[in-house]
Amino acid sequence: MAEDALRTRKMTFALATANDILLTVGQRLRLQRLAQGLPQRELVQMAGLSLGALRTLESSGQCSLETVARVVQSLGLVDELEHLFVLKRQSIAQMERAELATQRQRAPRQKRP
């Protein structure tokens, strides 16, 4: 168990498979729950989930995004999601493309024959 916890903390997602990422996220959420001293049954009541859904999340990472959001909220970890998928701007060209991407765009009309 201690080795799993150590391995989980050190994992980088850069070279991981999708299954590795899911498994690691599930393990990390389990560690957060345990660190807060919450039994699974208490967390599922707080999150409005089934026990099976939480067990699946913690053991394999397989779940819906809604399940993750509910667990994260119940564990008080919402701030951890704040920087997920935020567009990173590293150059002026990227900043310009990002600005264009945020503006409403319409698909071009198809020409009628």
C-alpha distances in whole Angstrom, upper triangle without the diagonal:
4,5,5,6,9,10,10,13,14,15,19,21,24,23,21,22,22,20,17,18,18,15,14,16,14,11,12,15,12,10,14,15,12,14,17,16,18,17,17,21,22,21,23,26,26,25,28,26,25,22,22,22,19,17,18,17,14,13,16,17,20,23,26,26,28,24,23,25,25,22,22,25,24,21,24,23,26,27,24,26,29,29,28,31,33,36,36,39,40,43,47,47,43,44,48,46,43,46,48,45,45,49,50,50,52,52,56,58,59,63,65,67
4,5,5,6,9,10,11,13,14,18,20,23,23,21,23,24,21,18,19,19,16,14,17,16,12,13,15,13,11,14,15,13,13,17,17,19,19,20,23,24,22,25,28,27,27,30,28,27,24,24,24,21,19,21,20,16,16,18,19,23,25,28,28,29,26,24,26,27,23,23,26,25,21,24,22,26,26,23,26,29,28,28,30,33,35,35,38,38,42,45,46,42,43,47,45,43,46,48,45,45,48,50,51,53,53,56,59,60,64,66,68
4,5,5,6,8,10,11,12,16,18,21,20,19,20,22,19,16,17,18,15,13,16,16,12,13,16,15,13,16,18,16,16,20,20,21,22,22,26,26,25,27,30,29,29,31,29,29,26,25,25,22,20,21,20,17,16,17,19,22,25,28,28,30,27,24,27,28,24,24,27,26,23,25,24,27,27,24,26,29,28,27,30,32,34,34,37,37,41,44,44,41,42,45,44,42,45,46,44,44,48,49,50,52,52,55,58,59,62,64,66
4,5,5,6,9,10,11,14,16,19,18,16,18,18,16,13,14,15,11,10,13,12,9,10,13,12,10,14,15,14,15,18,18,19,19,19,23,24,22,24,27,26,25,28,26,25,23,22,22,19,17,17,16,13,12,14,15,18,21,24,24,26,23,21,24,24,21,21,24,24,21,23,21,24,25,22,23,26,26,24,27,30,32,32,35,35,39,42,42,39,40,43,41,39,42,44,41,41,45,46,47,49,49,52,55,55,59,61,63
4,5,5,6,9,10,14,16,19,19,17,19,19,17,14,15,15,12,10,12,12,8,8,11,10,8,11,13,11,12,15,16,17,18,18,22,22,20,22,25,24,24,27,25,25,22,22,21,18,17,18,16,13,13,15,15,19,21,24,23,25,22,19,22,23,19,19,22,21,18,20,18,21,22,19,21,24,24,23,25,28,30,30,33,34,37,41,41,38,39,42,40,38,41,43,40,40,43,45,46,48,48,51,54,55,59,61,63
4,5,5,6,9,12,15,18,18,17,19,20,19,15,15,17,14,11,14,14,11,11,14,13,11,13,16,15,14,18,19,21,21,22,26,26,24,26,29,28,27,30,28,28,26,26,25,22,21,21,19,16,16,18,18,22,24,26,25,27,25,22,24,25,22,21,24,24,21,22,20,23,23,20,22,25,24,23,26,28,30,29,32,32,36,39,40,37,38,41,40,37,40,42,40,40,44,45,46,48,49,52,55,56,59,62,64
4,5,5,6,10,12,15,15,13,16,17,15,12,13,14,12,9,12,13,10,11,14,14,12,15,18,17,17,20,21,22,23,23,26,27,24,26,30,29,27,30,28,28,26,25,24,21,20,20,18,15,15,16,16,19,22,25,24,26,24,21,24,25,22,21,25,25,22,23,21,24,23,20,22,24,23,22,24,27,29,28,31,31,35,38,38,35,36,40,38,36,39,41,38,38,42,43,44,46,46,49,52,53,57,59,61
4,6,5,9,11,14,14,12,14,15,14,10,10,11,9,6,9,10,7,7,11,11,9,12,15,14,14,18,19,20,20,20,24,24,21,23,26,25,24,27,25,25,23,22,21,18,18,17,15,13,13,13,13,17,19,21,20,23,20,18,20,22,18,17,21,21,18,20,17,20,20,17,18,21,20,19,21,24,26,26,29,29,33,36,36,33,34,37,36,33,36,38,35,35,39,40,41,43,44,47,50,51,54,57,59
4,6,9,11,14,15,14,16,17,16,13,12,14,12,9,10,12,10,8,11,12,10,12,15,15,14,17,19,20,22,21,25,25,22,24,27,26,24,28,26,27,25,25,23,20,20,20,17,15,16,16,16,19,21,23,22,24,22,19,21,22,19,17,21,21,18,19,16,19,18,15,17,20,19,18,20,22,25,24,27,28,31,34,35,32,33,36,35,32,35,37,35,35,38,40,41,43,44,47,50,51,55,57,59
4,6,10,12,13,12,15,17,17,13,12,15,14,10,12,15,12,11,15,16,14,15,19,18,18,21,23,24,25,25,29,28,26,28,31,29,28,31,29,30,28,28,26,23,23,22,20,18,18,18,17,21,23,25,24,26,24,21,23,25,22,20,24,25,21,22,19,22,21,17,19,21,20,19,21,23,25,24,27,26,30,33,34,31,32,35,34,32,35,37,34,35,39,40,41,43,44,47,50,51,54,57,59
4,6,9,10,8,12,13,13,9,9,12,11,8,10,13,11,11,14,16,14,16,19,19,19,22,24,24,25,25,28,28,25,27,30,29,27,30,28,29,27,26,24,22,22,20,18,16,17,16,15,18,20,22,21,24,23,19,22,24,21,20,23,24,22,23,19,21,21,17,18,21,19,17,19,21,23,22,25,25,29,32,32,29,30,34,32,30,33,35,32,33,37,38,39,41,41,44,47,48,51,54,56
4,6,7,7,11,12,13,10,9,12,13,10,11,15,14,13,16,18,17,18,21,22,22,24,26,27,28,27,30,30,27,28,32,30,28,31,29,30,29,28,25,24,24,22,19,19,19,17,16,19,21,22,21,24,23,20,22,24,22,20,24,25,23,23,20,21,20,16,17,19,17,15,16,19,20,19,22,22,25,29,28,25,27,30,28,27,30,32,29,30,33,35,36,38,38,41,44,45,48,51,53
4,6,5,8,9,11,8,6,10,11,9,10,14,14,13,16,18,18,19,22,23,23,25,27,27,28,27,30,30,27,28,31,29,27,29,27,28,28,26,24,22,23,21,18,18,18,16,14,17,19,20,18,22,21,18,20,23,21,19,23,25,23,23,20,20,20,16,16,18,16,13,14,17,18,17,21,21,24,27,27,24,25,28,26,24,28,29,26,27,31,32,33,35,35,37,41,41,45,47,49
4,6,9,10,13,11,10,13,15,13,14,17,18,17,20,22,22,23,25,27,26,29,31,31,32,30,34,34,30,31,34,33,30,33,31,32,31,30,27,26,26,24,21,21,22,19,18,20,22,22,21,24,24,21,23,26,25,23,26,28,26,26,23,23,22,19,18,20,17,15,15,17,17,16,19,19,22,25,25,22,24,27,24,23,27,28,25,27,30,32,32,34,34,36,39,40,43,46,48
4,7,10,12,10,10,13,14,13,15,18,18,18,21,23,23,24,27,28,28,30,32,32,33,31,34,35,32,32,36,34,32,34,32,32,32,30,27,26,26,24,22,22,21,18,18,19,22,23,22,26,25,22,25,28,26,25,28,30,28,29,25,26,25,22,21,23,20,18,18,20,21,20,23,22,25,28,27,24,27,29,27,26,30,31,28,30,33,34,34,36,35,38,41,41,44,47,49
4,7,8,6,6,10,10,10,12,15,15,15,18,20,20,22,24,25,25,28,30,29,30,28,31,32,28,29,32,31,29,31,28,29,28,26,24,23,22,20,18,18,17,15,14,16,18,20,19,23,22,20,22,25,23,22,26,27,25,27,23,24,24,20,20,22,20,17,17,21,21,21,24,24,27,31,30,26,29,31,29,27,31,32,29,30,33,34,34,36,35,38,41,41,45,47,49
4,5,5,6,9,10,11,12,14,15,16,19,20,21,23,25,26,27,29,30,30,30,27,30,31,28,28,32,31,28,30,27,27,27,24,22,22,21,18,17,17,16,13,13,14,16,18,18,22,21,19,22,24,23,22,26,27,26,27,24,25,25,22,21,23,21,18,18,22,22,23,26,26,29,32,31,27,30,32,29,28,31,32,29,30,33,34,33,35,34,37,39,40,43,45,47
4,5,5,6,9,10,11,12,14,15,17,18,20,21,23,24,26,27,29,28,28,25,28,29,26,25,29,28,25,26,24,24,24,22,19,19,19,16,14,15,15,11,10,11,13,14,14,18,18,16,19,21,20,20,23,25,24,25,22,22,23,20,18,21,20,16,16,20,21,22,25,26,29,32,30,27,29,31,28,26,30,30,27,28,31,32,31,33,32,35,37,38,41,43,45
4,5,5,6,8,10,11,12,14,15,16,18,20,21,23,24,26,27,26,25,23,26,27,24,23,27,27,24,25,22,22,22,19,17,17,16,13,12,13,12,8,8,9,12,14,15,18,17,15,19,21,19,20,23,24,23,25,22,23,24,21,20,23,22,19,19,23,24,25,29,30,32,35,34,31,32,35,32,30,33,34,30,31,34,35,35,36,35,38,40,41,44,46,48
4,6,5,6,9,10,10,12,14,15,16,18,20,21,22,24,26,25,25,23,26,27,24,24,28,27,25,26,24,24,23,21,19,18,17,15,13,13,12,9,9,11,14,16,17,20,18,16,19,21,19,19,23,24,22,24,21,22,23,20,19,22,21,18,19,22,24,24,28,28,32,35,34,30,32,35,32,30,34,34,31,32,35,36,36,37,37,40,43,43,46,49,50
4,5,5,6,9,10,10,12,14,15,16,18,20,21,23,24,24,24,22,25,26,22,23,26,25,22,24,22,23,22,20,18,17,17,14,12,12,12,10,8,10,13,14,14,17,16,13,16,19,17,16,20,21,20,21,18,19,20,16,15,19,17,14,15,19,21,21,25,26,29,32,31,27,29,32,29,27,30,31,28,29,32,33,33,35,35,38,40,41,45,47,49
4,5,5,6,9,10,11,12,14,15,17,18,20,21,23,21,21,19,22,23,20,19,23,22,19,21,19,19,18,17,14,13,13,11,8,9,10,7,4,7,9,11,11,14,13,11,14,16,14,15,18,19,18,20,17,18,20,16,15,19,18,15,16,20,22,23,27,28,31,34,33,30,31,33,31,28,32,32,29,29,33,33,33,35,35,38,40,41,45,47,49
4,6,5,6,9,10,11,12,14,15,17,18,20,21,20,20,17,21,22,19,19,23,23,20,22,19,19,18,16,14,13,12,10,8,8,7,5,5,8,11,14,14,17,15,13,16,18,15,16,19,20,18,21,18,20,21,18,18,21,21,18,20,23,25,26,30,31,34,37,36,33,34,37,34,32,35,36,32,33,36,37,37,39,38,42,44,45,48,50,52
4,5,5,6,9,10,10,12,14,15,16,18,20,19,20,18,21,22,19,20,23,23,20,23,20,21,19,18,16,14,14,13,10,9,9,8,7,11,13,15,15,18,16,13,16,18,15,15,18,19,17,19,16,18,19,15,16,19,18,16,18,21,24,24,28,28,32,35,35,31,32,35,33,31,34,35,32,32,36,36,37,39,39,42,45,46,49,51,54
4,5,5,6,9,10,11,12,14,15,17,18,18,18,16,20,20,17,17,21,20,17,20,18,19,18,17,14,12,13,12,8,8,10,9,6,10,11,13,12,14,12,9,12,14,12,11,15,16,14,16,13,14,16,12,12,16,16,13,16,19,22,22,26,27,31,34,33,30,31,33,31,29,32,33,30,29,33,34,35,37,37,40,43,44,48,50,52
4,5,5,6,9,10,11,12,14,16,17,15,15,13,16,17,14,15,18,18,15,18,15,16,14,13,11,9,9,8,5,4,6,6,4,8,9,12,12,14,11,9,12,13,10,11,15,15,13,16,14,16,18,15,15,19,19,17,19,22,25,26,30,31,35,37,37,33,34,37,35,32,35,36,32,32,36,36,37,39,39,42,45,46,49,51,54
4,5,5,6,9,10,10,12,14,15,15,15,13,17,18,15,16,20,19,18,20,18,18,16,15,14,11,11,11,8,6,7,8,8,11,13,16,16,17,15,12,15,16,13,13,17,16,14,17,15,17,19,16,17,20,20,18,21,24,27,27,31,32,36,39,38,35,36,39,37,34,37,38,35,35,38,39,40,42,42,46,48,49,53,55,57
4,5,5,6,9,10,10,12,14,14,15,14,18,18,15,17,20,18,17,20,18,19,18,18,16,13,13,13,10,8,10,11,10,13,14,16,15,17,15,12,14,15,12,11,14,14,12,14,12,14,15,12,14,17,17,16,19,21,24,25,29,30,33,36,36,33,33,36,35,32,35,36,33,33,36,37,39,41,41,45,47,49,52,55,57
4,5,5,6,9,10,11,12,11,13,11,15,14,11,13,16,15,13,16,15,16,15,15,13,10,11,12,8,7,10,11,9,12,13,14,13,14,12,9,11,11,8,8,11,11,9,11,10,12,14,12,13,16,17,16,19,22,25,26,30,31,35,37,37,34,34,37,35,32,35,36,33,32,36,37,38,40,41,44,47,48,52,54,56
4,5,5,6,9,10,11,10,10,9,13,13,11,12,16,15,14,17,15,15,13,14,13,9,9,11,9,6,8,11,10,13,14,16,16,17,13,12,14,14,10,11,14,12,10,13,13,15,17,15,17,20,21,20,23,25,29,29,33,35,38,41,41,37,38,41,39,36,38,40,37,36,39,40,41,43,44,48,50,51,55,57,59
4,5,5,6,9,10,10,11,12,15,15,13,15,18,17,17,20,18,19,17,18,16,13,13,14,12,9,11,14,13,16,17,19,19,19,17,14,16,16,12,12,15,14,11,13,12,16,17,15,17,20,21,20,23,26,29,29,33,34,38,40,41,37,38,41,39,36,39,41,38,37,41,42,43,45,46,49,52,53,57,59,62
4,5,5,6,9,9,11,12,15,14,11,14,16,15,14,18,17,18,17,18,17,13,14,16,13,11,14,16,14,17,17,19,18,18,15,13,14,14,10,9,12,11,7,10,9,13,14,12,14,17,19,18,22,24,27,28,31,33,36,39,40,36,36,39,38,35,37,39,36,35,38,39,41,43,44,48,51,52,56,58,61
4,5,5,6,5,8,8,11,10,8,11,13,12,12,15,15,16,14,16,15,11,12,14,12,10,13,16,14,17,17,18,18,17,14,13,14,13,9,10,12,9,7,10,11,14,16,15,17,20,21,21,24,26,30,31,34,36,40,42,42,39,39,42,40,37,39,41,38,37,40,41,43,45,46,49,52,53,57,59,62
4,5,5,6,7,9,12,12,10,14,16,15,15,18,17,18,15,17,17,13,13,16,14,11,14,17,16,19,19,21,21,21,18,16,18,17,13,13,15,13,10,13,14,17,19,17,20,23,24,24,27,29,33,33,37,38,42,44,45,41,41,44,43,40,42,44,41,40,44,44,46,48,49,53,55,57,60,62,65
4,5,8,10,12,15,14,13,16,18,16,17,20,20,21,19,21,20,16,17,19,17,14,17,19,18,22,22,23,23,22,20,18,19,18,14,14,15,14,10,12,13,16,17,16,19,22,23,23,27,28,32,32,35,37,40,43,44,40,40,43,42,39,41,43,41,39,43,44,46,48,49,53,56,57,61,63,66
4,6,9,11,13,11,10,14,15,13,15,18,18,20,18,20,19,16,17,19,17,15,18,21,20,22,22,23,22,21,19,17,17,16,13,13,13,11,8,10,12,15,16,16,19,21,23,23,27,28,32,33,36,37,41,43,44,41,40,44,43,39,41,43,41,39,42,43,45,48,49,53,55,57,61,63,66
4,7,10,12,10,10,14,15,14,15,18,18,19,17,19,19,16,16,19,18,15,18,21,20,23,23,24,24,23,20,19,20,18,14,15,16,13,11,13,15,18,20,19,22,25,27,26,30,32,35,36,39,41,45,47,48,44,44,47,46,42,44,47,44,42,46,46,48,50,52,55,58,59,63,65,68
4,6,8,6,6,10,11,10,12,15,15,15,13,16,16,12,13,17,15,13,16,19,19,21,20,21,21,20,17,16,17,15,12,13,14,10,9,12,14,17,20,19,21,24,26,26,29,31,34,36,39,41,44,47,47,44,43,46,45,41,43,45,42,41,44,45,46,48,49,53,55,57,61,63,65
4,5,5,6,9,10,11,12,14,14,13,11,14,14,11,11,15,15,12,15,18,18,20,19,21,22,20,17,17,18,16,13,15,16,13,12,15,17,20,22,22,23,26,28,27,31,33,36,38,41,43,47,49,49,46,45,48,47,43,45,47,44,43,46,46,48,49,50,54,56,57,61,63,66
4,5,5,6,9,10,10,12,10,10,7,10,10,7,8,12,11,10,12,15,15,16,16,18,19,17,14,14,16,13,11,14,15,12,12,15,17,19,22,21,22,25,27,26,29,31,35,36,40,42,45,48,48,44,44,47,45,42,44,45,42,41,44,44,45,47,47,51,53,54,58,60,62
4,6,5,6,9,10,10,10,9,7,10,11,9,10,14,14,13,15,18,18,19,17,19,20,18,15,16,17,14,12,15,16,13,13,17,19,21,24,23,24,27,30,28,31,33,37,39,42,45,48,50,50,46,46,49,47,44,45,47,43,42,45,45,46,48,49,52,54,55,59,61,63
4,6,5,6,9,10,10,11,10,13,13,11,13,16,15,15,17,20,19,20,19,20,20,18,15,16,16,13,11,14,14,10,11,14,17,19,22,22,23,25,28,27,30,32,36,38,41,43,47,49,49,45,45,47,46,42,44,46,43,41,44,44,46,47,48,52,54,55,59,61,64
4,5,5,6,8,8,10,9,12,11,8,11,14,12,12,15,18,16,17,16,17,17,15,12,12,13,10,8,10,10,7,8,11,13,15,18,18,19,22,24,23,27,29,32,34,38,40,43,45,45,42,41,44,42,39,40,42,39,37,40,40,42,44,45,49,51,52,56,58,60
4,5,5,6,5,6,6,9,9,7,10,12,12,12,15,17,16,16,14,15,15,13,10,12,13,9,8,12,12,9,11,14,16,17,20,20,20,23,26,24,27,29,33,35,38,41,44,46,46,42,42,44,42,39,41,42,39,37,40,40,41,43,44,47,49,50,54,56,58
4,5,5,7,8,9,12,12,11,13,16,15,16,19,21,19,20,17,17,18,15,13,14,14,11,10,14,13,9,12,15,17,18,21,22,22,25,28,26,29,31,35,37,40,43,46,48,48,44,44,46,44,41,42,43,40,38,41,41,43,44,45,49,50,52,56,57,60
4,6,8,11,11,15,13,12,15,17,16,16,19,21,19,20,17,17,17,14,12,13,12,9,8,11,9,6,9,11,14,15,18,19,19,21,25,24,27,28,32,34,38,40,43,45,45,41,41,43,42,38,39,41,38,36,39,39,41,42,44,47,49,51,55,56,59
4,6,9,10,13,11,10,13,15,13,14,17,19,16,17,14,13,13,10,8,10,9,5,6,9,8,6,9,11,13,13,17,17,17,19,22,21,24,26,29,32,35,38,41,42,42,39,38,40,39,35,37,38,35,33,36,35,37,39,40,44,46,47,51,53,55
4,7,10,12,10,10,14,15,14,16,19,20,18,17,14,14,14,11,9,12,11,8,9,12,11,9,13,15,16,16,20,21,20,22,25,24,26,28,31,34,37,40,43,45,45,41,40,42,40,37,38,39,36,34,37,36,38,39,40,44,46,47,51,52,55
4,7,8,7,7,10,11,11,13,16,16,15,14,11,11,13,10,7,10,11,8,9,12,12,11,13,16,17,17,21,21,20,23,25,23,26,28,31,34,37,40,43,45,44,40,40,42,40,37,39,40,36,35,37,37,38,39,40,44,45,46,50,51,54
4,5,5,7,9,10,11,13,14,16,15,14,12,13,15,13,10,13,14,11,11,15,16,14,16,19,20,21,24,24,23,26,28,26,28,31,34,36,40,42,46,47,47,43,43,45,43,40,42,42,39,38,40,39,41,42,42,46,47,48,52,53,55
4,5,5,6,9,10,11,12,14,14,14,12,14,16,15,11,14,16,13,12,16,17,14,16,19,20,21,25,24,23,27,29,27,29,32,35,37,41,43,46,48,48,44,44,47,44,41,43,44,41,40,42,42,43,44,45,48,50,51,54,56,58
4,5,5,6,9,10,10,12,12,11,10,13,15,15,11,14,16,14,13,17,18,17,18,21,21,23,26,24,24,27,29,27,29,32,35,37,40,42,46,48,47,43,44,46,43,41,43,43,40,39,42,41,42,43,43,47,48,49,53,54,56
4,6,5,6,9,10,11,10,9,7,9,12,11,8,10,13,11,10,14,15,14,16,19,19,19,23,21,20,24,26,23,25,28,31,33,37,39,42,44,43,40,40,42,40,37,39,40,36,35,38,38,39,39,40,43,45,46,49,51,53
4,5,5,6,8,10,9,10,8,11,12,12,8,9,12,10,8,12,14,12,13,16,16,17,21,19,19,22,24,22,24,27,30,32,36,38,41,43,43,39,40,42,40,37,39,40,36,36,39,38,40,41,41,45,47,48,51,53,55
4,5,5,6,8,9,10,10,13,15,15,11,12,15,14,12,15,17,15,15,19,19,20,23,22,22,25,26,24,26,30,33,34,38,40,43,45,45,41,42,44,42,39,41,42,39,38,41,41,42,43,43,47,49,50,53,55,57
4,6,5,6,7,6,7,11,13,14,10,11,15,14,12,15,18,17,17,20,19,21,24,21,21,25,26,23,25,28,31,33,36,38,41,44,43,39,40,42,40,37,40,40,37,36,39,39,40,41,41,44,46,47,50,52,54
4,6,6,4,5,6,9,10,11,8,8,12,12,10,12,15,14,14,17,16,17,20,18,17,21,22,19,21,24,27,29,33,35,38,40,40,36,37,39,36,34,36,37,34,33,36,36,37,38,39,42,44,45,49,50,53
4,6,6,8,9,13,14,15,11,10,14,13,10,12,16,15,13,17,16,18,20,18,18,22,23,20,23,26,29,30,34,35,39,41,41,37,38,41,38,36,38,39,36,35,39,39,40,41,42,45,47,48,52,54,56
4,6,8,10,14,16,17,14,13,17,17,14,16,19,18,17,21,19,21,24,21,21,25,25,23,25,28,31,32,36,37,40,43,42,39,40,42,40,37,40,41,38,38,41,41,42,43,43,46,48,49,53,54,56
4,5,9,12,14,16,13,13,16,17,15,16,20,20,19,22,20,21,23,21,20,24,24,21,23,26,29,30,34,35,38,41,40,36,38,40,37,35,38,39,35,35,38,38,39,40,40,43,45,46,49,51,53
4,6,9,10,13,10,9,13,14,12,13,17,17,16,19,17,18,20,17,17,20,20,18,19,23,25,27,30,32,35,38,37,33,34,37,34,32,34,35,32,32,35,35,36,37,37,40,42,43,47,49,51
4,7,10,12,10,10,13,14,13,15,18,18,18,21,19,20,22,20,18,22,22,19,20,24,26,28,31,33,36,39,37,34,35,37,34,32,35,35,31,31,34,34,34,35,35,39,40,41,45,46,48
4,7,8,6,7,10,11,11,13,15,16,17,19,18,18,21,19,17,20,21,18,19,23,25,27,31,33,36,38,37,33,34,36,33,31,33,34,30,30,33,32,33,34,34,37,39,40,43,45,47
4,5,5,7,9,10,11,13,14,16,17,19,17,16,19,18,16,19,20,17,17,21,23,26,29,32,35,36,35,32,32,34,31,28,31,31,27,27,29,29,30,30,31,34,36,37,41,42,45
4,5,5,6,9,10,10,12,14,15,16,15,13,16,15,12,15,16,13,14,17,20,23,26,29,32,33,32,29,29,31,28,25,27,28,24,24,27,26,27,28,29,33,35,36,40,41,44
4,5,5,6,9,10,10,12,14,15,14,13,16,16,13,16,18,15,17,19,22,25,28,31,34,35,35,31,31,33,30,27,29,30,26,25,28,27,28,30,30,34,36,37,41,43,46
4,5,5,6,9,10,11,12,14,14,13,17,16,14,17,19,17,18,21,24,27,30,33,36,38,37,33,33,35,33,30,32,33,29,28,31,31,32,33,34,38,39,41,44,46,49
4,5,5,6,8,10,10,12,11,10,14,12,11,14,16,13,16,18,22,24,27,30,33,35,34,31,31,33,31,28,30,31,28,27,30,30,31,33,33,37,39,41,44,46,49
4,6,5,6,9,10,11,9,8,11,11,9,12,14,13,15,17,20,23,26,29,32,34,34,30,29,32,30,26,28,29,26,25,28,28,30,31,32,36,38,40,44,46,49
4,5,5,6,9,10,10,10,13,13,12,15,18,16,19,21,24,26,30,33,36,37,37,33,33,35,33,30,32,33,30,28,31,31,33,34,35,39,41,43,47,48,51
4,5,5,6,9,9,9,13,12,12,15,18,16,19,21,25,27,30,33,36,38,38,34,34,36,35,31,33,35,31,30,33,33,35,37,38,42,44,45,49,51,54
4,5,5,6,5,6,9,9,9,12,14,13,16,18,22,24,27,30,33,35,35,31,31,34,32,29,30,32,29,28,31,31,33,35,37,40,43,44,48,50,53
4,5,5,6,5,9,10,10,12,15,15,18,19,23,25,28,31,34,36,36,33,32,34,33,29,31,33,30,28,31,31,33,35,37,41,43,45,49,51,54
4,5,8,9,12,13,13,16,19,18,21,23,27,28,32,34,38,39,40,36,35,38,37,33,34,36,33,31,34,35,37,39,40,44,46,48,52,54,57
4,6,8,11,11,12,15,18,17,21,22,26,27,31,33,36,38,39,35,35,38,36,33,35,37,34,32,35,36,38,40,42,45,48,50,53,55,58
4,6,8,9,11,13,16,16,20,20,24,26,29,31,34,36,37,34,33,35,35,31,32,35,32,30,33,34,37,39,41,44,47,49,52,55,58
4,5,5,8,10,12,13,16,17,21,22,26,28,31,33,34,30,30,33,31,28,30,32,29,28,31,32,34,37,38,42,45,47,50,53,55
4,5,6,7,10,11,14,15,19,20,23,26,29,31,32,28,27,30,29,25,27,29,26,24,27,29,31,33,35,39,41,43,47,49,52
4,5,5,8,10,13,13,17,18,21,23,27,28,30,26,25,28,27,24,25,28,25,23,27,28,31,34,35,39,42,44,48,50,53
4,6,7,8,12,12,16,17,20,22,26,28,29,25,24,28,27,23,25,28,25,24,27,29,31,34,35,39,41,43,47,50,53
4,6,5,9,10,14,15,19,21,24,26,27,23,22,25,24,21,23,25,22,21,24,25,27,30,31,35,38,40,43,46,49
4,6,9,8,12,13,16,19,22,24,25,21,20,23,22,19,20,23,20,18,22,24,26,29,31,34,37,39,43,45,48
4,6,6,9,10,13,16,19,21,22,18,17,21,20,16,18,21,19,17,21,23,25,28,30,33,36,38,42,44,47
4,6,9,11,14,17,20,22,22,18,18,21,19,16,19,21,18,17,21,22,24,27,28,31,34,36,40,42,45
4,6,8,12,15,17,19,19,15,15,18,16,13,16,17,14,14,18,20,21,23,24,28,31,33,36,39,42
4,6,9,12,15,17,17,13,13,15,14,11,13,16,13,12,16,18,20,23,24,28,31,33,36,39,42
4,6,10,12,13,13,9,9,12,11,8,10,13,11,11,14,17,18,21,23,25,29,31,34,37,40
4,6,9,11,12,8,9,12,11,9,12,14,13,13,17,20,21,24,25,28,31,34,37,40,42
4,6,8,9,6,5,9,9,8,10,13,12,13,16,19,20,24,25,27,31,33,36,39,42
4,7,8,6,7,11,11,11,13,16,15,17,19,23,23,27,28,29,33,35,38,41,44
4,5,5,6,9,10,10,12,14,15,17,19,22,23,26,27,28,32,34,36,40,42
4,5,5,6,9,10,11,12,14,15,17,21,21,24,26,27,30,33,35,38,41
4,5,5,6,9,10,11,12,14,16,19,19,22,23,24,27,29,31,35,37
4,5,5,6,9,10,10,12,14,18,18,21,22,23,27,29,32,35,38
4,6,5,6,9,10,11,13,16,17,21,22,24,27,30,32,36,39
4,5,5,6,9,10,11,14,15,18,20,21,25,27,29,33,36
4,5,5,6,9,10,13,13,16,17,19,22,25,27,31,33
4,5,5,6,9,12,13,16,18,20,24,26,29,32,35
4,5,5,7,10,12,15,17,19,23,26,28,32,35
4,5,5,8,9,12,14,16,19,22,25,28,31
4,6,8,8,11,13,15,19,22,24,28,31
4,6,9,12,15,17,21,23,26,29,33
4,6,10,13,15,18,21,24,27,30
4,7,10,13,15,19,22,24,28
4,7,9,12,15,18,21,24
4,6,9,12,15,18,21
4,6,9,12,15,18
4,6,9,12,15
4,6,9,12
4,6,9
4,6
4
